[in-house]
Each structure stands twice: as C-alpha cells, then as structure tokens.
Amino acid sequence: MESENFDVIVIGSGMGGLTAASLCAQLVDKRVLVLERHFKLGGFTHTFDRAGYEWDVGIHYVGEMAPGAMPRAFFDLVTGGEIKWNPLPDPLEKFVYPGFTFDVPVGESRYKQALVHRFPAEANALDGYFVDVNRVARWSGLFFMGGMMPPVLRSFLNRLDWGTKRLALSPTADVLCRRFNNPELISLLCSQWGDYGLPPSQSAFLIHAVIVNHYLEGGYYPAGGAGVIAESVRPLVERSGGAFLVNHEVTAVIVEKGRARGVRAVERRGAKTLEKEFLAATVISDAGATTTYSRLLSRVYAEDARRDLNSLPSPTAHVCLHVGFKDDPGKLGFHGENHWIYNSLDHEEIFRLRNELLEGRPMACFLSFPSMKGGVRGHTAEIISFLDYEPFRLWRDKPWKHRGDDYEDLKERISRALIDFVDQRYPGFSALVDFRELSTPLTTEYFTGHPHGAAYGLPAVPERFQMRWTGPGTPVKGLYLAGADAACVGVVGAMMGGVSAAGLVMGWRGLWRLFHAVGKRVKAAATGFRG
C-alpha cells in the first residue's frame, strides 16, 4: 500500500476528514487514502462498548438535520443519504440551577415565549437578542465558507456588513450585558456554553450565536449511533479506488519546494511499529491546527502559525463518565432530553473553580442519554464536566489502562462525585447505575492526538476567528486543513471545515458540482423526493 500513489491523503477520520474524503471521491473522482491513528474509524463520531453497553464519544445531539435544512443536505451528500436522523424530545434541554429548572422548548418562537413568561420586563430586549443571534449565525455561514474562496473574493466578503462582524467578534458577556438588565436571564441564556467549552466572558458571540441558532428548531441523533457515519462514508471513498488504514499515525507532512508531496506515518502492529511513506499531490489534515503546524510541518513553514496559535488561551479539557443502567432511566422521568446542571448562576465562577472536581466537588455537568436517542445498546448515559489538563500530566507517559493505582483512585473520586451530583438533583439515579467508566483528558489525547485533550480544538475566543491559520488554506501548496479548526466546533462545524478543504481541492468546477449537488438535495427534500 505504501508504494502506491494516491490523489489525496487525508490525515484523520473525524467528521472533517470523512467529509473531505467523501466529497473528493464522489464529485471529482479522486483516489483518497485516509490514515487514522486510532484502531477505529470516525474520530469523535465513533462508538465503543463495554459489558454489553454502548456509548458515543462525541456526538450527543445535532441540530438542523430536518429534511430541507442546508446542513442536512450537506450531511446527506457526504454520507450518501444513508443515515436516518431521530428527532429528540421536546423540550430538548433542561437548564438546572439551584432552586429552579428551565425547560427549553423546540422552536424559536416557543423558546422566546417561555423566556418572556419568566422575564416579562425583558420582552423587547429578547426580541433584539434573537435578531442578533440569527443575524450573526447567517453572517458566520458566509464567513466560514469564505475559506474556500480566492483571496480577493474572501477579502471582499470580510468587508461586507462590518457591523455584524464587530458584533460576532465581541465577547458574549459584553453583548448580553449591553442587551439585558437581569443577570439571571443572562446566565440562563448562556447555559449551553458547554457546547463550545468557554464561559461568556471569554467566548466570541459568534460561537454563542451559532450554537443557539443551531438548536432552535430541535436536535437529532443518528439512528444506530454515531458510528454509522464512518460506515456510510467508507464505501463511497472505496468506490473511487480509495482506502482507509487504521493504526496509522502520521508523523510528518512531506514538503518539497513549498509543496506537499505526501506524508510519513507509523503503523502500529501490537508492540511493533513500522515506518511508512505515502505519496500524493494533495494532503488534507483533520488533525487540528495545533498538531498540523506544531508537529507535522517543519518550523520553516510553520513558525508564524506556531507563534500565533500559542498566543491563544489553553484549550478546555473535560472528563466523560460513561454509565450503564440496570433498568430504563425513563422510570426516573427522563425522556432523552439533555440536562445542563449547575450549582450556581455564576458561569464565570463555575469555570474558574472547575478543578474542584478533582477533590470530589463538581461545579457543573452535562447529562445525556444515548440509549434514549435511538440505536446504541443497553440503557446508557454520559456525564460530562470540565477541568484542566495539567493535573493529569503526571500520568501522560504511562500506557493506556496501565497508569497506576493513584490515577485509578483519582478517576474513582471523580466518578463518584459526578454520580452523586446528578443524584442530588434526580434521586434514584445512583441506585440505577450498573456500570461506569471514566474517560479523562489523557484518553482524548491518546486516541485523537489532540494536545492536552483539546476535544473542542482551538478555543473559540474572538482572536481565534481573526487568525489566518484557522481556515482551510495553509502556507504550503497542496496542504489544507479540515475539521473544527477550519470552521467551527461541533459535528456540523467540523463537516463544514471538511467541505471548505474539499472545495479548495476541487477548484471552481468542483465547487459548482458541490453546490449543485447540495441544491438538488434541498429541492428534493422540499418536494418530498429523495435526491
């Protein structure tokens, strides 16, 4: 295999890499090789099982998957339309605070109505807020898609609607504090900050608006679990002569005279390793901007990018407790909705004290039920909470599953604390638990290669969206970025990063094919036919 030439090499099989590979294979008949360091394809879209239970590792819910929605049309194109999307319940989310719970209904008008009912004095301000959210979300679509445009056109697009750009790149807290007087309402509106990993004082309003807008009309989950995404893409790539190789970690992008020529990789066969080279005129990295510029490219091509990326705040890390139940959690009143549980209305304090979890004192968590959304085995839940990477550095160089008793003791303390935290809000939860396993930032780093377990990629601060290193283009000809760092966080954000990378590879003719194909699917959905 290593002696063969391919048209395109994709580094990583996450959503961005799968998207780029699928579009290059389908629309311009490229022979694509996808290299994955994990022993399973899919990146954060794969699933795993233990003791008869099954969980996803990154997809908890996806918005805008109703037939006819543009993101759904792109997703259907990437996967061949093979995935069925199960709608999640209404209400979609519950924001749980000390003393009250706020149910988030599906639909912008109903959500707004529920907020006005609780905060009648802020009715006019809420009207303006939803105008801002939709305005910035629309602008962000052009902003991210501009990454596949020629520099002159991209520069022109960036100059359009300067007022919206200024709003989008303001801190979320600044925008909301100018808009509202009630601090409780501001806190409530920021309850989904866990979807992008930063509190309102640090995040760009762009990312807040994108996430809020994304879920206004409900959430969806792939029938059969997130693993069906890679399963759907694989035959589309192989049909054009492409291939997928797992247990292959790319160690360098080969660059000659400023142009990508292929990659060097290490194949792991048990305890043995084998060094390989794969050649292609085009390389697409879904490994993240930090990994690509800091590890895969030599300093001569990446010096400026490394300096700028290092100036960003440290990425947010997390733990995820995978829970298996003895019986149906529906007996406790759960219906498959998401629960954001906080011990305070002060999100800044919650983020600042996130490492209290290490001592068994959680500040917040996200509770989700993959088994109630459609397709994974057993009765399952996931509890996610944030903390820093640094406390785990001590065990970084120890092998997976053999990091020692002190590491296991820490995991046990965190696991018990998270279950007790949920049980305090929902009595009977802990008694229903049959199995549990905790993943830490080291787990994320080991399987994905993302430094410091940065599951969200580059932090979504305003500065991140003004850097030229965070689009699909790079200083090396023939090398492109896909995934969340090329666009936006989340599965749809990562997909659009892959779309942008594929767009640059395909050129104007390929772009026309891309949007023509997507347009046909939107039209077919509107008329009730599959296109």
C-alpha positions, 0 to 999 in steps of 0.5 A: 500500500505504501508504494502506491500513489494516491490523489489525496491523503487525508490525515484523520477520520473525524467528521472533517476528514470523512467529509473531505474524503467523501466529497473528493471521491464522489464529485471529482473522482479522486483516489483518497487514502485516509490514515487514522491513528486510532484502531477505529474509524470516525474520530469523535463520531465513533462508538465503543462498548463495554459489558454489553453497553454502548456509548458515543464519544462525541456526538450527543445531539445535532441540530438542523438535520430536518429534511430541507435544512442546508446542513442536512443536505450537506450531511446527506451528500457526504454520507450518501443519504444513508443515515436516518436522523431521530428527532429528540424530545421536546423540550430538548434541554433542561437548564438546572440551577439551584432552586429552579429548572428551565425547560427549553422548548423546540422552536424559536418562537416557543423558546422566546415565549417561555423566556418572556413568561419568566422575564416579562420586563425583558420582552423587547430586549429578547426580541433584539437578542434573537435578531442578533443571534440569527443575524450573526449565525447567517453572517458566520455561514458566509464567513466560514465558507469564505475559506474556500474562496480566492483571496480577493473574493474572501477579502471582499466578503470580510468587508461586507456588513462590518457591523455584524462582524464587530458584533460576532467578534465581541465577547458574549458577556459584553453583548448580553450585558449591553442587551439585558438588565437581569443577570439571571436571564443572562446566565440562563441564556448562556447555559449551553456554553458547554457546547463550545467549552468557554464561559461568556466572558471569554467566548466570541458571540459568534460561537454563542450565536451559532450554537443557539441558532443551531438548536432552535428548531430541535436536535437529532441523533443518528439512528444506530449511533454515531458510528454509522457515519464512518460506515456510510462514508467508507464505501463511497471513498472505496468506490473511487479506488480509495482506502482507509488504514487504521493504526496509522499515525502520521508523523510528518507532512512531506514538503518539497519546494513549498509543496506537499508531496505526501506524508510519513506515518507509523503503523502500529502492529501490537508492540511493533511499529513500522515506518511508512511513506505515502505519496500524493499531490494533495494532503488534507489534515483533520488533525487540528491546527495545533498538531498540523503546524506544531508537529507535522510541518517543519518550523520553516513553514510553520513558525508564524502559525506556531507563534500565533496559535500559542498566543491563544488561551489553553484549550478546555479539557473535560472528563466523560463518565460513561454509565450503564443502567440496570433498568430504563432511566425513563422510570426516573422521568427522563425522556432523552432530553439533555440536562445542563446542571449547575450549582450556581448562576455564576458561569464565570465562577463555575469555570474558574473553580472547575478543578474542584472536581478533582477533590470530589466537588463538581461545579457543573455537568452535562447529562445525556442519554444515548440509549434514549436517542435511538440505536446504541445498546443497553440503557446508557448515559454520559456525564460530562464536566470540565477541568484542566489538563495539567493535573493529569500530566503526571500520568501522560507517559504511562500506557493506556489502562496501565497508569497506576493505582493513584490515577485509578483512585483519582478517576474513582473520586471523580466518578463518584462525585459526578454520580452523586451530583446528578443524584442530588438533583434526580434521586434514584439515579445512583441506585440505577447505575450498573456500570461506569467508566471514566474517560479523562483528558489523557484518553482524548489525547491518546486516541485523537492526538489532540494536545492536552485533550483539546476535544473542542480544538482551538478555543473559540475566543474572538482572536481565534476567528481573526487568525489566518491559520484557522481556515482551510488554506495553509502556507504550503501548496497542496496542504489544507486543513479540515475539521473544527479548526477550519470552521467551527466546533461541533459535528456540523462545524467540523463537516463544514471545515471538511467541505471548505478543504474539499472545495479548495481541492476541487477548484471552481468546477468542483465547487459548482458540482458541490453546490449543485449537488447540495441544491438538488438535495434541498429541492428534493427534500422540499418536494418530498423526493429523495435526491 
